[in-house]
């Protein structure tokens, strides 16, 4: 899985979130990239998909702040059915993120992220491991709740559309 920065400062960050949905649904849901992804994650960014090809997606995330705006340009490479990689360059930081899905019992899935982060000249301070992993875990738990809600709704709509026996 590629990356556009050759050396990364320490630390490498890790996030792990268990999700009540099967891995095929989790993969599709996490990589569908919608304008409202920020809202689904409990964040204030707006997402714009700029280009979508077979296994590559280029998108932009934009935050408006009191001092102007913050921007991330992201390139996602898909490795179905259980992995994807994101290279992200933005106002605050440069990231390389590997996403992996692990199937658990009971149609559950564990999402694991391995993140390498480099600050930009504009914002040179790196957050502590504890702070950064904590913030990302909170965000991904919100995302997981939204994903699980969509999965449950999909199951209900399928049951309603099936004829009674």
Residue pairs with C-beta under 8 A, 6 or more apart in sequence:
1 77
1 79
1 83
1 85
1 98
2 77
2 85
2 87
3 85
3 87
3 96
3 116
4 87
4 89
4 96
5 94
5 96
5 116
5 118
8 96
8 116
8 117
8 118
9 117
9 118
9 126
11 129
12 114
12 115
12 116
13 113
13 114
13 115
13 116
13 117
13 129
13 132
13 133
13 136
14 112
14 113
14 114
14 115
14 133
15 111
15 112
15 113
15 115
15 133
15 136
15 137
15 140
16 110
16 111
16 112
16 113
16 137
17 110
17 111
17 137
17 140
17 141
17 143
17 144
18 104
18 108
18 109
18 110
18 111
18 144
19 26
19 108
19 109
19 110
19 111
19 144
19 147
19 148
20 107
20 108
20 148
20 151
21 29
21 107
21 108
21 109
21 147
21 148
21 151
22 103
22 107
22 108
22 109
23 81
23 82
23 101
23 102
23 103
23 109
24 81
25 147
25 151
25 154
26 101
26 109
26 111
26 147
27 80
27 81
27 82
27 84
27 101
29 147
29 150
29 151
30 84
30 99
30 111
30 143
30 147
31 57
31 76
31 78
31 84
33 47
33 49
33 52
33 57
33 59
33 76
34 40
34 47
35 46
35 47
35 48
35 49
36 47
37 45
37 47
38 44
38 45
38 46
38 47
38 61
40 142
40 143
40 146
41 139
41 140
41 142
41 143
41 146
42 138
42 139
42 142
43 139
44 63
44 64
45 61
45 62
45 63
45 72
46 61
46 62
46 63
47 59
47 60
47 61
47 62
48 59
48 60
48 61
48 62
49 57
49 58
49 59
50 58
50 59
50 60
51 57
51 58
52 58
55 77
55 78
55 79
55 80
56 75
56 76
56 77
56 78
57 74
57 75
57 76
57 78
58 73
58 74
58 75
58 76
59 73
59 74
59 76
60 71
60 72
60 73
60 74
61 71
61 72
61 74
61 90
62 69
62 70
62 71
62 72
63 69
63 70
63 71
69 91
70 90
70 91
70 92
71 90
71 91
72 88
72 89
72 90
72 91
72 92
73 88
73 89
73 90
74 86
74 87
74 88
75 86
75 87
75 88
76 84
76 85
76 86
77 84
77 85
77 86
78 84
79 85
81 101
82 100
82 101
82 102
83 98
83 99
83 100
83 101
84 99
85 96
85 97
85 98
85 99
86 95
86 96
86 97
86 99
87 95
87 96
88 94
88 95
88 96
88 97
90 120
91 120
91 122
91 123
92 119
92 120
92 122
92 123
93 117
93 118
93 119
93 120
93 123
94 117
94 118
94 119
94 120
95 115
95 116
95 117
95 118
96 115
96 116
97 113
97 114
97 115
97 116
98 113
98 114
99 111
99 112
99 113
100 111
100 112
100 113
100 114
101 109
101 110
101 111
101 112
102 109
102 110
102 112
103 109
104 110
111 140
111 144
113 136
113 140
115 132
115 136
117 126
117 132
119 125
119 126
126 132
127 135
